[in-house]
């Protein structure tokens, strides 16, 4: 699509953060607080980079910008789109259905609510055989 429209393509992957809980509470009687696990975040970024490279190579895409982030997927994808001055976000859908999406959440549906540009949601199998 980017090639046909003559636009720049940005491939993005966002991994959800892994939070660990401090064993000591910040003060007596309080609950342990979650904190980001920076070692795991670095590994997630490496894996995300590899995934994007593999996906791009498999699709024959050689000139795309790759962006990898760790955070809440819908929000980080919207931020990446803002940073890149995106005119359109194209995101896949797992096709879980409304019932499962209501309980598990849907990145694509959440992205529609936070993105500042149009979002195209591609359902499973849309590319055809």
C-alpha positions as CSV (number, residue, x, y, z in Angstrom):
1,X,0.0,0.0,0.0
2,X,2.8,2.4,0.9
3,X,4.5,1.7,-2.4
4,X,1.3,2.3,-4.4
5,X,0.7,5.6,-2.5
6,X,4.3,6.7,-2.8
7,X,4.6,7.1,1.0
8,X,7.2,6.2,3.6
9,X,6.6,2.9,5.5
10,X,7.3,2.6,9.2
11,X,7.1,-0.9,10.7
12,X,6.5,-0.9,14.4
13,X,6.4,-3.4,17.2
14,X,5.4,-2.7,20.8
15,X,6.0,-5.2,23.6
16,X,4.0,-4.8,26.8
17,X,6.2,-3.9,29.8
18,X,7.1,-6.6,32.3
19,X,6.6,-5.3,35.8
20,X,8.2,-6.7,38.9
21,X,7.2,-5.9,42.4
22,X,9.6,-4.6,45.0
23,X,9.9,-7.0,47.9
24,X,10.1,-4.1,50.4
25,X,7.1,-1.8,50.7
26,X,8.0,1.9,50.4
27,X,6.8,2.5,53.9
28,X,5.3,0.3,56.7
29,X,1.8,-0.9,55.9
30,X,1.9,0.0,52.2
31,X,1.8,-2.5,49.3
32,X,4.9,-3.3,47.2
33,X,5.0,-1.1,44.1
34,X,5.5,-2.4,40.6
35,X,8.6,-1.3,38.7
36,X,9.8,-1.8,35.2
37,X,12.3,-4.7,34.6
38,X,14.9,-2.9,32.4
39,X,16.8,-6.1,31.6
40,X,13.7,-7.7,30.3
41,X,12.8,-4.5,28.4
42,X,16.2,-4.7,26.6
43,X,15.5,-8.3,25.6
44,X,12.0,-7.4,24.4
45,X,13.5,-4.6,22.2
46,X,16.1,-7.0,20.7
47,X,13.4,-9.6,20.0
48,X,11.1,-6.9,18.5
49,X,13.9,-5.7,16.2
50,X,14.5,-9.3,15.0
51,X,10.8,-9.8,14.4
52,X,10.5,-6.6,12.3
53,X,13.6,-7.5,10.3
54,X,12.2,-11.0,9.7
55,X,8.8,-9.7,8.7
56,X,10.2,-7.1,6.4
57,X,12.6,-9.6,4.8
58,X,9.8,-12.1,4.3
59,X,7.6,-9.5,2.6
60,X,10.5,-8.2,0.4
61,X,10.4,-4.8,2.2
62,X,13.9,-3.2,2.1
63,X,13.3,0.5,2.7
64,X,11.0,0.7,5.7
65,X,11.9,2.4,9.0
66,X,11.8,0.1,12.0
67,X,10.5,1.3,15.3
68,X,10.5,-0.9,18.5
69,X,9.1,0.2,21.8
70,X,8.1,-1.2,25.1
71,X,4.9,0.1,26.7
72,X,1.1,-0.2,26.4
73,X,0.7,-1.1,22.8
74,X,-2.2,1.3,21.7
75,X,-0.6,4.3,23.4
76,X,2.9,3.6,22.2
77,X,1.7,3.0,18.6
78,X,-0.1,6.3,18.7
79,X,3.0,8.0,20.0
80,X,5.1,6.4,17.2
81,X,2.6,7.6,14.6
82,X,2.7,11.1,16.0
83,X,6.6,11.1,16.1
84,X,6.6,9.9,12.4
85,X,3.9,12.3,11.3
86,X,1.9,9.3,10.1
87,X,-1.1,9.8,7.8
88,X,-2.5,6.3,8.4
89,X,-1.9,3.5,10.8
90,X,-2.5,0.0,9.5
91,X,-2.8,-2.6,12.2
92,X,-3.8,-6.3,12.2
93,X,-6.6,-7.8,14.2
94,X,-6.5,-11.3,15.8
95,X,-10.2,-11.7,15.2
96,X,-11.1,-12.8,18.7
97,X,-14.6,-11.4,18.5
98,X,-16.4,-8.9,20.6
99,X,-16.9,-11.2,23.6
100,X,-13.2,-12.0,24.1
101,X,-12.1,-8.5,23.2
102,X,-14.3,-7.1,25.9
103,X,-12.5,-9.2,28.5
104,X,-9.0,-9.3,27.1
105,X,-8.9,-5.9,25.5
106,X,-8.2,-5.1,21.9
107,X,-5.1,-3.1,20.8
108,X,-6.7,-2.2,17.5
109,X,-9.9,-1.0,19.1
110,X,-8.0,1.0,21.7
111,X,-5.7,2.5,19.0
112,X,-8.8,3.9,17.2
113,X,-9.6,5.8,20.4
114,X,-6.1,7.3,21.0
115,X,-4.6,7.8,17.5
116,X,-4.6,11.2,15.9
117,X,-4.8,9.9,12.4
118,X,-7.0,7.3,10.7
119,X,-6.5,3.6,11.7
120,X,-7.1,0.8,9.2
121,X,-7.8,-2.5,11.0
122,X,-7.0,-5.5,8.8
123,X,-8.8,-8.7,9.8
124,X,-7.2,-12.2,9.7
125,X,-7.1,-13.7,6.2
126,X,-7.7,-10.4,4.4
127,X,-4.6,-10.8,2.3
128,X,-5.9,-13.9,0.8
129,X,-4.0,-17.0,-0.2
